[in-house]
Structure formats: structure tokens, C-alpha cells
Amino acid sequence: MEKLKQFLKWLTPFIIFLVLALLVVAIPLIKKQTFLGSDSLFHFNRFYDAAMQLKTHKISYFQTNYGFLGTGRMLSTLYGPVAAYVGGFLLLLAGTWFKFEILTDLIVLIVSALGMYKLCRVNNVDKYPAIFMGFIYMYSSLVMQWVTAQQFTGVGAMIVPFVMIYATQMVRKNDVSFVGFAFVMSLLVQTHLMSAMITAIGIIPFFVVGMIKALDKKQRVRMLLHTVYAALLTMLLTINVWYNLIYISATNHLLPVYPVPHVRTYGYNFNVQSLVNIMKPTEFILFIFVLYFVIRRFKQVDILTKTTAFTGFFFLVISWSHFPWGVLQYLIPQLSYTLQFPKRFLVISFVCLLVTFGRILTYEIRNNTHKSNYAVVVTILLLIVGSAGLDFYAIHQRSVNYVALNTKRHKNNKNDNSIYYYMRKHHRTIQKDTQSHKLSNLLEDIIKATPDYVPAYKQIKGHDEYEKLNPYELYYKEYIEKNHDKKIHFKHVVRKDGSLSIKFKLKKAQEIQVPLVKYAQTEVTVNGTVKNVKTTKLGAVIVSAKKGNNRVNIKYVTSFTTRLMMVLTWISWILFGIFAITKIRRNK
């Protein structure tokens, strides 16, 4: 009986977070709605492609043969490969897009909350304040971005608290458990590279403070070595990400993501849009209070609290629209298509300042009077109402937008969630598509032109060159419109070796552009013969086709070095797993 009580006590945070997560998904669950945001179709195509690869056993790590209308473009290789296959597995498990979205919403919300709870607990925050911090984090705009708009920064934010456990360890223990550190950092890299890069920057203050706080040279050397070990292990476990990104970028003119004209406009501000979708008023007031408390009691608070507070505040400042991003963008033009959105830095602010607030709450509850405790309770209630209220308002607005979008059937549908949506004329609604077990229905009926990472005819630099090329319109014409050509019917066939074929019939011999993409490493076979073909400005294949039946096949041919690096990744994970299990057993 005592063991059962202990187990239920241990399970309490999970049960609370599960109930809170179910409240978030209650509206779409009851109304059977699948929210589509600006990035939904981008990620849904990735997951669908991975799902079909797993289902058919026709694995193609470099080519997207099923998603994006079967163009053979490259995507998950360069953008969270492990997350793509995990998403594909969950999609097969769910069976429909509606169930998939509910399932992933619950996973992201609960894991985010558990990560923040664990981070607080290892940093001496009492159980119930730690649960409250988990609630605030799971209901934060950062995590909710996945629920309302399928922005992958929300998935990255889910993992960040686990990484920061090891960052705070550097200050608490002047050391770091390099095995666990490498594992969680590798997961973050395999999920969302930009979140990993921002988190790596966020770790630096903790490393510096840990080195300064160390008692002697021996302690400093040990911490330095363990940090280096963690970095080297992370590099080994993520070879498939960084090596392919470097190699493919060096051998192709990959089209960058949309280069924002003014980076500063994508930080947080104090307008309605920002206060609802980026950082809520209650969150901002909370962070200012945390900073005020730490400054006022600067001599009393310990070095860990100071480090988390000032690191969080620093990232809060650089996430602000009025930080001199204009000057930085002038000096480093690449920021427009690498960082894009300064608001991404907020993830470190939220994690660090919530841990700080948890430590403050713990101190106040343990040491102060009942009168002070009443003030704490009132503050908590206000935060709950403020955070939850705006989240439910945002979900309600998505629900209203969903109803409007679900009734539209015209081909060119521009709405508030995307630059371009293209809808075919059909008798299905979005609701029917998202609840159909035929997963391809949704991706065939609603199509977004997303040209990221396709091979361009030259290196596109800066917003002006990007706008001049107009890749969204070109991508639509060369891949989407071509796939729906009424005169020529293209039939896509995925082969066992992971290559992709298109079959079509012509009334006369002619030069024709087909909706397949060619990278520098792509081998193109036309009617059984390997050809050196021409391409369009966005890498679409142009072939000289004969009268009658034609077949064009594309296959991404990997070099020996690439194959070696992929094998090294697998070997690294296997050896790492054996080492980790051995270490855990030894510690027992």
C-alpha cells in the first residue's frame, strides 16, 4: 500500500499536466477540428512522406517521394530528420490527420511541462511551485505555437528545458554529466537545428559562471573536459544533420527560407498581435517582477538564481523589436534568412526566468508569513487566469477561422495563415479530409507553395534578389500547376530502391518540363538512359521526350563519404546506447 501511495505521488505531476493538456485540446477535440497554420502543410508533407516510407518500406532518406506531390525534393534531410520519422510513425499510429494533431498536441504540451517541472526540481524548487512552473510553460505562447499553428519552434521548446538541466548543473556542481547532456542536445539538433543553436548560446553564461565559481584548477579542468566530451559526442550523434547540411549546401545553390526584409519587425512588441501570440501581458509582468526581486535582494540571492535571472533577462532584451536588429542586419545580412525571427530567443528567457520564479516562490513559501503567502496565492491565480485566458481565446479564434476555411472550395485561396494556399475544386471539405484514413486527401486538396531548399540556378542572396526571383510563384508553376496539367497526366511511381519515376504519354515528341527536382547529386534516367538534363530556375527537370509512353526516373546518388558518415551516425548511437546503459547499471 505504501508503494502504491509513493507511485501515485510520483505520478501526480503527470496527471495534472495531462488534465491541463486535455483542456487545451478540448475545443478541437469536441468540434473535430484540425487547425491549419502557416507551417502546417510544410510539416504535414514531411510527416506524410516519412509515414509512407515506413509503411511501404521504400526508404529514401534524401528524396521526398510521397510528400509535396511526389517531386523528389530534399527536406527532412536538412530539417529535423529524426523528428520527421517520429512524426511519420505517430501519423501511422493515429491513422488520420485529426487524431495525429490531437496526439502530437498532447505530447508537446505534456513533455514541455514535465521538462520544466524536472528542471525546477533539480534546482531545488518545491514540488507544487515546480508543477505551477510546468503549467505556465506548457501554456506559454512558445509551446502553444505548435497547438495553434504547427510552428516547429514549439516542438523545439519542448526539449529545451531538458538541455537546461545540464546548463544549471554547471553552476550548481561546477561539472556536467556529459552523457545526458550529449543525449538531450543531440535530440534537439535532430528535431530543430535553430532551437539547438539558440540553446547552445544560452548555455554559455552558465559555463562561464561555473568555471569562475570552481574552487580550484582541478575542478575547472574536469568541467571543461566533460563539456568538450559532451560537444564531441553531440557531433558524433548528429553527423547526419551537420555533414549533409554542409555538403549539400556546398554542392548546390539551395534556395534559402524566406529572407525577411526587416528582422526587427519579428521580435516581440506591445501590440495586440504580439501580446496574444508571442508574449502575454501576464508573462511580461511576471518576468519584470522576477528581475525586480533579484535586483532588490541581490546580496541575498545565490549565484544560480542570479545566473538564471540575468541570462533570461538578456535573452528577453535581444528578443525585443527595439533591440538594434537593424544595425546587426546591415552588418550581417544573413540574419534575414538564418535567424529570421528574434522572438525565437524568447525560449531561453521563458525557461530561465520561470526557474528563477520557481526558486523565488519556494523561498517565499518556506520563509515568509501567512500574509505573504496570500499575496503569492493571488499572484498565482492572476497568472493562471491571464495565461489560460489568452490561450483559450487564441484557440477559439482558430476554431472560428477553421469554420470559415472549411467552407471555401475555390482554387486560389489566400488567407491569414499563409502566403499561398491552392485548393482544388472538389466535393470534400477540410474536415472530411482530416478525418479520412486516406492521408493523401488533405495534401492533394490543400497545397501550399513552399520552395525552401530546392536547388536554384544561382545563389540567391538577400531580400531583393529573392523577391525578383519570386520563388513562390515559380514553384507553383513548375511543380504544383505542372502536377495538375490537364493535357498531360503524370503518374508517380516510387521504386523499391528509393528512386522516383514519372510516367506520361505524349502525342508528339517535344521538350517538356516534368514536376521532378534535380540536385547536383541526382541521377536522371529518361526512358532507360541516364541523361544530362537541363533544369529550370528552381531545379525542375526538363527532358526531350518521345512520342508515346515516356518514363523519367530520378535517384539521389550518395557519395562514399556521405554513406560513411551515415554509417558513423548509426554506429555512434549504438555505442552511445551501450555506454549509457552500462553507466546507469554501474551507478545502481
C-alpha positions as CSV (number, residue, x, y, z in Angstrom):
1,M,0.0,0.0,0.0
2,E,2.9,2.3,0.9
3,K,4.5,1.7,-2.5
4,L,1.2,2.4,-4.3
5,K,1.0,5.8,-2.4
6,Q,4.5,6.6,-3.4
7,F,3.8,5.7,-7.0
8,L,0.7,7.9,-7.1
9,K,2.6,10.7,-5.5
10,W,5.3,10.4,-8.1
11,L,2.6,10.3,-10.9
12,T,0.8,13.4,-9.6
13,P,2.6,15.9,-11.8
14,F,1.9,13.8,-15.0
15,I,-1.8,13.5,-14.1
16,I,-2.1,17.3,-13.5
17,F,-0.3,18.1,-16.8
18,L,-2.5,15.5,-18.7
19,V,-5.6,17.2,-17.4
20,L,-4.3,20.7,-18.3
21,A,-3.3,19.4,-21.8
22,L,-6.8,17.9,-22.3
23,L,-8.3,21.3,-21.5
24,V,-6.2,22.9,-24.3
25,V,-7.3,20.4,-26.9
26,A,-11.0,20.2,-25.7
27,I,-12.4,22.6,-28.3
28,P,-10.8,21.0,-31.4
29,L,-11.5,17.5,-29.9
30,I,-15.2,18.2,-29.3
31,K,-15.7,20.0,-32.6
32,K,-13.5,17.6,-34.5
33,Q,-11.4,20.4,-36.0
34,T,-7.8,20.3,-37.3
35,F,-6.1,23.7,-37.1
36,L,-4.1,24.7,-40.1
37,G,-1.5,27.4,-39.5
38,S,1.3,28.9,-41.6
39,D,3.6,25.9,-41.3
40,S,1.0,23.1,-41.1
41,L,1.2,21.8,-44.7
42,F,5.0,22.1,-44.7
43,H,5.4,19.8,-41.8
44,F,2.4,17.6,-42.7
45,N,4.0,16.8,-46.0
46,R,7.3,15.8,-44.2
47,F,5.4,13.5,-41.8
48,Y,3.3,12.0,-44.6
49,D,6.4,11.2,-46.6
50,A,8.1,9.6,-43.6
51,A,4.9,7.7,-42.8
52,M,4.6,6.3,-46.3
53,Q,8.3,5.3,-46.3
54,L,7.8,3.4,-43.1
55,K,4.6,1.8,-44.4
56,T,5.9,0.7,-47.8
57,H,9.5,0.0,-46.6
58,K,10.7,2.1,-49.6
59,I,13.1,4.3,-47.6
60,S,14.6,7.3,-49.2
61,Y,16.4,9.5,-46.8
62,F,17.4,12.2,-49.3
63,Q,14.3,12.3,-51.6
64,T,10.8,13.3,-50.7
65,N,8.9,10.8,-52.9
66,Y,5.5,10.9,-51.3
67,G,5.1,14.3,-49.8
68,F,4.9,17.6,-51.7
69,L,3.1,15.9,-54.6
70,G,6.0,13.5,-55.2
71,T,8.6,15.9,-56.6
72,G,11.7,14.2,-55.1
73,R,12.7,17.4,-53.4
74,M,15.0,17.4,-50.3
75,L,13.7,18.5,-47.0
76,S,13.8,16.3,-43.8
77,T,17.5,15.6,-44.5
78,L,18.2,19.2,-43.8
79,Y,15.4,19.9,-41.3
80,G,15.0,17.6,-38.3
81,P,15.3,14.1,-39.8
82,V,14.7,12.1,-36.7
83,A,11.7,14.3,-35.8
84,A,10.3,13.6,-39.3
85,Y,10.4,9.9,-38.9
86,V,9.0,10.0,-35.4
87,G,6.2,12.2,-36.7
88,G,5.7,9.7,-39.5
89,F,5.4,6.8,-37.0
90,L,2.9,8.8,-34.9
91,L,0.8,9.6,-38.1
92,L,0.6,5.9,-38.9
93,L,-0.4,5.2,-35.3
94,A,-3.1,7.9,-35.3
95,G,-4.5,7.0,-38.7
96,T,-6.0,10.4,-39.5
97,W,-4.7,14.0,-39.5
98,F,-7.3,14.9,-36.9
99,K,-6.1,12.3,-34.4
100,F,-2.5,13.0,-35.3
101,E,-2.8,16.7,-34.4
102,I,-4.5,15.9,-31.1
103,L,-1.9,13.2,-30.3
104,T,1.1,15.5,-31.1
105,D,-0.6,18.4,-29.2
106,L,-0.8,16.3,-26.1
107,I,2.8,15.0,-26.4
108,V,4.2,18.5,-26.9
109,L,2.2,20.0,-24.1
110,I,2.9,17.3,-21.5
111,V,6.6,16.8,-22.3
112,S,7.1,20.5,-22.2
113,A,5.5,20.7,-18.8
114,L,7.4,17.7,-17.5
115,G,10.7,19.2,-18.7
116,M,10.1,22.4,-16.9
117,Y,9.0,20.6,-13.8
118,K,12.1,18.4,-13.8
119,L,14.3,21.5,-14.4
120,C,12.8,23.2,-11.4
121,R,13.0,20.2,-9.2
122,V,16.7,19.6,-9.8
123,N,17.2,23.3,-9.0
124,N,15.6,22.9,-5.5
125,V,12.2,24.2,-6.4
126,D,9.5,22.6,-4.2
127,K,7.0,20.2,-5.8
128,Y,3.9,22.4,-6.2
129,P,5.7,25.6,-7.3
130,A,7.5,23.3,-9.8
131,I,4.2,22.0,-11.1
132,F,3.0,25.6,-11.4
133,M,6.1,26.5,-13.5
134,G,5.3,23.5,-15.7
135,F,1.8,24.8,-16.2
136,I,3.0,28.3,-17.1
137,Y,5.5,26.9,-19.6
138,M,3.1,24.5,-21.3
139,Y,0.6,27.3,-21.7
140,S,3.2,29.8,-22.9
141,S,3.0,31.2,-26.4
142,L,6.2,29.4,-27.3
143,V,4.8,25.9,-26.8
144,M,1.3,26.8,-27.9
145,Q,2.7,27.8,-31.3
146,W,2.6,24.1,-32.2
147,V,-1.0,23.7,-31.0
148,T,-2.4,26.7,-32.8
149,A,-0.2,26.9,-35.9
150,Q,2.1,23.9,-36.1
151,Q,5.2,26.0,-35.9
152,F,8.2,23.7,-35.1
153,T,9.7,26.2,-32.6
154,G,7.1,24.8,-30.3
155,V,8.5,21.3,-30.6
156,G,12.0,22.6,-30.1
157,A,10.8,24.5,-27.0
158,M,9.5,21.1,-25.7
159,I,13.1,19.8,-25.4
160,V,15.0,23.0,-24.3
161,P,14.2,22.6,-20.5
162,F,15.9,19.1,-20.6
163,V,19.0,20.7,-22.1
164,M,19.0,23.5,-19.5
165,I,19.0,20.9,-16.7
166,Y,22.7,20.3,-17.6
167,A,23.4,24.1,-18.1
168,T,22.3,24.8,-14.5
169,Q,24.3,21.7,-13.3
170,M,27.4,23.6,-14.4
171,V,26.7,26.3,-11.8
172,R,25.3,24.0,-9.1
173,K,28.1,21.4,-9.3
174,N,30.8,23.0,-11.3
175,D,30.5,20.0,-13.5
176,V,28.2,18.4,-16.1
177,S,27.0,14.9,-16.8
178,F,28.3,14.7,-20.3
179,V,26.4,11.5,-21.3
180,G,23.0,13.0,-20.5
181,F,24.0,16.4,-21.8
182,A,25.1,15.0,-25.2
183,F,21.9,12.9,-25.5
184,V,19.4,15.7,-25.0
185,M,21.4,18.2,-27.1
186,S,21.5,15.6,-29.9
187,L,17.8,15.1,-29.7
188,L,17.3,18.9,-30.0
189,V,19.6,19.0,-33.1
190,Q,17.8,16.1,-34.7
191,T,14.5,17.9,-34.0
192,H,15.1,21.6,-34.7
193,L,18.5,23.0,-35.5
194,M,17.7,26.6,-34.9
195,S,16.4,25.9,-31.4
196,A,19.6,23.9,-30.8
197,M,21.8,26.8,-31.9
198,I,19.9,29.3,-29.7
199,T,20.1,26.9,-26.7
200,A,23.9,26.5,-27.2
201,I,24.2,30.3,-26.9
202,G,22.0,30.2,-23.8
203,I,24.4,27.6,-22.2
204,I,27.4,29.9,-22.4
205,P,26.7,32.1,-19.3
206,F,26.2,29.0,-17.2
207,F,29.5,27.6,-18.4
208,V,31.4,30.8,-17.7
209,V,29.9,31.2,-14.2
210,G,30.6,27.5,-13.5
211,M,34.3,28.0,-14.5
212,I,34.6,31.2,-12.4
213,K,32.8,29.6,-9.4
214,A,35.0,26.5,-9.4
215,L,37.1,26.0,-6.3
216,D,40.4,25.1,-8.0
217,K,42.1,24.3,-11.2
218,K,41.3,20.6,-11.0
219,Q,37.5,21.3,-10.8
220,R,37.8,23.7,-13.8
221,V,39.7,21.2,-15.9
222,R,37.2,18.4,-15.1
223,M,34.2,20.6,-16.1
224,L,35.9,21.8,-19.2
225,L,36.8,18.2,-20.3
226,H,33.2,17.0,-19.6
227,T,31.8,19.9,-21.6
228,V,34.2,19.0,-24.5
229,Y,33.2,15.3,-24.3
230,A,29.5,16.3,-24.5
231,A,30.2,18.5,-27.5
232,L,32.2,15.8,-29.3
233,L,29.5,13.2,-28.5
234,T,26.8,15.5,-29.8
235,M,28.8,16.0,-33.1
236,L,29.1,12.2,-33.5
237,L,25.4,11.6,-32.8
238,T,24.3,14.4,-35.3
239,I,26.7,13.7,-38.2
240,N,23.7,13.1,-40.4
241,V,22.5,16.6,-39.8
242,W,25.5,18.9,-39.9
243,Y,27.5,16.9,-42.5
244,N,24.7,16.7,-45.0
245,L,23.8,20.3,-44.5
246,I,27.4,21.4,-45.2
247,Y,27.9,19.1,-48.1
248,I,24.6,19.6,-49.9
249,S,24.8,23.4,-49.4
250,A,28.4,23.4,-50.8
251,T,27.4,21.4,-53.9
252,N,24.0,23.1,-54.7
253,H,22.6,26.6,-54.7
254,L,19.9,25.8,-52.2
255,L,17.1,28.3,-52.1
256,P,17.1,29.8,-48.5
257,V,14.0,30.2,-46.4
258,Y,12.1,33.5,-46.9
259,P,14.5,36.3,-46.1
260,V,12.6,38.8,-44.0
261,P,13.2,42.4,-45.1
262,H,13.4,43.7,-41.6
263,V,14.4,41.3,-38.9
264,R,13.4,43.7,-36.1
265,T,9.7,43.5,-37.0
266,Y,9.7,39.9,-35.9
267,G,10.6,40.5,-32.3
268,Y,8.1,40.8,-29.5
269,N,6.4,44.2,-29.1
270,F,3.5,45.6,-27.2
271,N,0.8,45.5,-29.9
272,V,-2.2,43.2,-29.8
273,Q,-0.7,40.5,-32.1
274,S,2.4,40.3,-30.0
275,L,0.7,40.2,-26.7
276,V,-1.6,37.4,-27.8
277,N,0.7,35.2,-29.9
278,I,4.3,36.0,-28.7
279,M,4.4,37.0,-25.0
280,K,1.3,37.6,-22.9
281,P,1.0,40.6,-20.6
282,T,0.9,38.3,-17.5
283,E,4.2,36.7,-18.7
284,F,5.9,40.0,-19.3
285,I,4.8,41.4,-15.9
286,L,6.0,38.1,-14.2
287,F,9.4,38.5,-15.9
288,I,9.8,42.1,-14.8
289,F,8.8,41.1,-11.2
290,V,11.5,38.4,-11.2
291,L,14.1,40.9,-12.3
292,Y,13.0,43.4,-9.7
293,F,13.1,40.8,-7.0
294,V,16.6,39.6,-7.9
295,I,18.0,43.2,-8.1
296,R,16.3,44.2,-4.8
297,R,17.7,41.2,-3.0
298,F,20.9,40.9,-5.0
299,K,23.1,40.3,-1.9
300,Q,20.7,37.6,-0.5
301,V,20.1,35.5,-3.7
302,D,22.6,32.8,-4.6
303,I,24.8,32.7,-7.8
304,L,22.5,30.2,-9.5
305,T,19.4,32.5,-9.2
306,K,21.5,35.4,-10.4
307,T,22.7,33.5,-13.4
308,T,19.2,32.2,-14.5
309,A,17.7,35.7,-13.9
310,F,20.2,37.7,-15.8
311,T,20.6,35.2,-18.6
312,G,16.8,35.2,-19.0
313,F,16.7,38.9,-19.0
314,F,19.5,39.2,-21.6
315,F,17.6,37.0,-24.0
316,L,14.4,38.9,-23.2
317,V,16.1,42.1,-24.4
318,I,17.5,40.7,-27.6
319,S,14.1,39.3,-28.4
320,W,12.7,42.8,-28.4
321,S,11.8,44.6,-31.6
322,H,13.6,47.7,-30.5
323,F,16.9,45.9,-29.9
324,P,19.3,47.3,-32.7
325,W,18.5,44.4,-35.1
326,G,18.5,46.9,-38.0
327,V,22.2,47.6,-37.4
328,L,23.0,43.9,-36.9
329,Q,21.1,43.0,-40.1
330,Y,23.1,45.6,-42.0
331,L,26.4,44.2,-40.7
332,I,25.3,40.5,-41.0
333,P,22.7,40.3,-43.9
334,Q,22.5,36.5,-43.5
335,L,20.3,37.1,-40.4
336,S,17.4,37.7,-42.7
337,Y,17.2,34.0,-43.7
338,T,19.0,32.3,-40.9
339,L,17.6,33.7,-37.7
340,Q,14.6,35.4,-39.4
341,F,12.7,36.0,-36.1
342,P,14.4,37.4,-33.0
343,K,11.3,36.2,-31.0
344,R,13.0,32.8,-31.2
345,F,15.4,33.8,-28.4
346,L,12.4,34.0,-26.0
347,V,12.7,30.3,-25.4
348,I,15.8,30.8,-23.2
349,S,14.0,33.8,-21.4
350,F,11.0,31.7,-20.6
351,V,13.0,28.7,-19.3
352,C,15.5,30.7,-17.2
353,L,13.0,33.2,-15.8
354,L,10.5,30.6,-14.9
355,V,13.1,28.6,-13.0
356,T,14.1,31.8,-11.2
357,F,10.4,32.5,-10.3
358,G,10.1,28.9,-9.0
359,R,13.1,29.4,-6.7
360,I,11.6,32.7,-5.5
361,L,8.2,31.1,-4.8
362,T,9.9,28.3,-2.9
363,Y,11.9,30.8,-0.8
364,E,8.8,32.9,0.0
365,I,6.6,29.9,0.9
366,R,9.3,28.4,3.2
367,N,10.3,31.6,5.0
368,N,7.6,34.2,5.0
369,T,4.4,34.9,6.9
370,H,0.9,33.8,6.1
371,K,0.2,37.4,4.8
372,S,3.0,37.0,2.3
373,N,1.6,33.6,1.3
374,Y,-1.8,35.1,0.5
375,A,0.0,37.5,-1.9
376,V,1.7,34.6,-3.5
377,V,-1.7,32.8,-4.0
378,V,-3.3,35.9,-5.5
379,T,-0.3,36.3,-7.9
380,I,-0.6,32.7,-9.0
381,L,-4.3,33.0,-9.6
382,L,-3.8,36.1,-11.7
383,L,-1.1,34.3,-13.8
384,I,-3.4,31.3,-14.3
385,V,-6.3,33.4,-15.5
386,G,-4.1,35.6,-17.7
387,S,-2.2,32.7,-19.3
388,A,-5.1,30.3,-19.8
389,G,-7.5,33.0,-20.8
390,L,-5.4,34.2,-23.8
391,D,-4.6,30.7,-24.8
392,F,-8.3,29.7,-24.9
393,Y,-9.1,33.0,-26.8
394,A,-6.4,32.1,-29.4
395,I,-7.8,28.6,-29.8
396,H,-11.4,30.0,-30.1
397,Q,-10.2,32.3,-32.9
398,R,-8.6,29.3,-34.7
399,S,-11.8,27.5,-34.3
400,V,-13.7,30.4,-36.0
401,N,-11.1,30.6,-38.8
402,Y,-11.4,26.9,-39.3
403,V,-15.1,27.1,-39.9
404,A,-14.6,29.9,-42.5
405,L,-11.8,27.9,-44.2
406,N,-13.8,24.7,-44.2
407,T,-16.5,26.3,-46.4
408,K,-14.1,27.6,-49.2
409,R,-13.6,25.5,-52.3
410,H,-12.1,27.9,-54.8
411,K,-8.7,27.2,-56.3
412,N,-6.7,30.3,-55.2
413,N,-7.4,30.8,-51.6
414,K,-5.2,33.4,-49.8
415,N,-6.0,33.5,-46.1
416,D,-4.4,35.0,-43.0
417,N,-2.4,31.8,-42.2
418,S,-0.2,31.6,-45.3
419,I,1.3,33.3,-48.3
420,Y,-0.4,31.0,-50.8
421,Y,-2.9,28.2,-50.5
422,Y,-4.1,26.4,-53.6
423,M,-7.3,24.4,-53.3
424,R,-8.6,22.1,-56.0
425,K,-12.3,22.0,-56.9
426,H,-13.8,19.0,-55.1
427,H,-16.7,17.8,-53.0
428,R,-14.7,17.1,-49.9
429,T,-14.3,19.6,-47.0
430,I,-11.2,20.0,-44.9
431,Q,-13.0,18.3,-42.0
432,K,-13.6,15.2,-44.2
433,D,-10.0,15.2,-45.4
434,T,-8.6,15.4,-41.9
435,Q,-10.8,12.6,-40.6
436,S,-10.2,10.4,-43.6
437,H,-7.9,7.4,-43.3
438,K,-6.6,8.2,-46.8
439,L,-4.0,10.6,-45.6
440,S,-3.1,11.9,-49.1
441,N,-6.6,13.5,-49.5
442,L,-5.7,16.6,-47.4
443,L,-2.3,17.1,-49.1
444,E,-3.9,16.8,-52.5
445,D,-6.7,19.2,-51.8
446,I,-4.9,21.9,-50.0
447,I,-1.5,22.8,-51.3
448,K,1.0,25.5,-50.2
449,A,3.8,26.6,-52.4
450,T,6.9,26.1,-50.2
451,P,10.2,26.5,-52.2
452,D,12.6,26.2,-49.2
453,Y,15.8,24.2,-50.0
454,V,15.0,23.5,-53.7
455,P,18.1,24.0,-55.9
456,A,18.1,27.4,-57.6
457,Y,20.0,28.3,-60.7
458,K,22.3,30.6,-58.7
459,Q,23.0,31.6,-55.1
460,I,20.1,33.9,-54.1
461,K,21.3,36.5,-51.6
462,G,19.1,39.0,-49.7
463,H,15.5,40.0,-49.9
464,D,15.7,42.0,-53.2
465,E,17.1,39.0,-55.2
466,Y,14.6,36.7,-53.6
467,E,11.7,39.0,-54.5
468,K,13.0,39.4,-58.0
469,L,13.1,35.6,-58.5
470,N,9.6,35.3,-56.9
471,P,10.2,31.6,-56.0
472,Y,6.7,31.1,-54.6
473,E,5.1,31.8,-57.9
474,L,7.7,29.9,-59.8
475,Y,7.3,26.9,-57.5
476,Y,3.6,26.9,-58.1
477,K,4.0,27.0,-61.9
478,E,6.9,24.4,-62.1
479,Y,5.7,21.9,-59.6
480,I,2.1,22.4,-58.4
481,E,0.4,23.6,-61.6
482,K,2.5,21.1,-63.7
483,N,1.4,18.2,-61.5
484,H,-2.2,19.2,-62.3
485,D,-1.7,19.6,-66.0
486,K,-5.0,18.7,-67.7
487,K,-3.3,17.9,-71.1
488,I,-0.6,15.6,-69.7
489,H,-1.3,13.1,-66.9
490,F,1.8,12.4,-64.8
491,K,1.7,9.2,-62.9
492,H,4.2,8.9,-60.0
493,V,5.7,5.6,-59.0
494,V,8.1,5.0,-56.1
495,R,10.5,2.2,-56.7
496,K,12.0,-0.3,-54.2
497,D,15.4,1.3,-54.4
498,G,14.0,4.6,-53.2
499,S,14.1,6.3,-56.6
500,L,11.1,8.1,-58.1
501,S,9.6,7.7,-61.6
502,I,7.1,9.8,-63.5
503,K,5.2,8.1,-66.4
504,F,3.4,10.1,-69.0
505,K,2.2,9.9,-72.7
506,L,2.7,12.5,-75.5
507,K,1.0,12.8,-78.9
508,K,4.3,14.1,-80.4
509,A,8.0,14.3,-79.5
510,Q,8.8,17.5,-77.7
511,E,10.9,19.1,-74.9
512,I,8.9,19.1,-71.7
513,Q,9.3,20.2,-68.1
514,V,8.3,17.5,-65.6
515,P,7.4,18.1,-61.9
516,L,10.6,16.5,-60.6
517,V,13.6,18.2,-58.9
518,K,17.2,17.7,-59.7
519,Y,20.1,18.4,-57.3
520,A,23.7,18.1,-58.2
521,Q,23.8,14.5,-56.9
522,T,20.5,13.5,-58.6
523,E,20.8,10.9,-61.5
524,V,18.1,11.4,-64.1
525,T,17.1,8.5,-66.4
526,V,14.9,9.2,-69.4
527,N,13.3,6.1,-71.0
528,G,16.0,3.8,-69.6
529,T,19.0,6.0,-70.5
530,V,20.9,8.2,-68.0
531,K,20.8,11.8,-69.3
532,N,22.5,15.1,-68.5
533,V,19.3,17.2,-68.5
534,K,18.5,20.9,-68.3
535,T,16.7,22.4,-65.3
536,T,14.5,25.4,-64.6
537,K,15.5,28.3,-62.3
538,L,14.1,26.2,-59.4
539,G,15.7,22.9,-60.4
540,A,12.7,21.3,-62.2
541,V,13.8,18.7,-64.8
542,I,13.4,19.5,-68.5
543,V,13.7,16.4,-70.8
544,S,13.4,15.7,-74.5
545,A,10.5,13.2,-74.6
546,K,9.5,11.0,-77.4
547,K,6.0,10.4,-78.9
548,G,4.0,7.9,-76.9
549,N,4.9,6.5,-73.5
550,N,7.7,8.1,-71.5
551,R,9.3,7.5,-68.1
552,V,11.6,9.8,-66.2
553,N,13.4,8.5,-63.1
554,I,15.3,10.4,-60.5
555,K,17.6,8.9,-57.9
556,Y,19.8,10.7,-55.4
557,V,23.2,9.2,-55.6
558,T,25.2,9.4,-52.4
559,S,29.0,9.6,-52.4
560,F,31.2,7.2,-50.5
561,T,31.9,9.9,-47.9
562,T,28.2,10.5,-47.4
563,R,27.5,6.8,-46.9
564,L,30.4,6.6,-44.5
565,M,29.1,9.5,-42.4
566,M,25.6,8.0,-42.3
567,V,27.1,4.7,-41.1
568,L,29.2,6.5,-38.5
569,T,26.0,8.1,-37.1
570,W,24.4,4.7,-36.6
571,I,27.5,3.3,-35.0
572,S,27.8,6.3,-32.7
573,W,24.2,5.9,-31.5
574,I,24.7,2.1,-30.9
575,L,27.9,2.6,-29.0
576,F,26.4,5.5,-27.1
577,G,23.4,3.4,-26.1
578,I,25.7,0.6,-24.8
579,F,27.8,3.0,-22.9
580,A,24.8,4.8,-21.3
581,I,23.2,1.5,-20.2
582,T,26.5,0.3,-18.8
583,K,26.9,3.6,-16.9
584,I,23.4,3.5,-15.5
585,R,23.8,-0.1,-14.3
586,R,27.1,0.7,-12.7
587,N,25.7,3.7,-10.8
588,K,22.9,1.4,-9.4
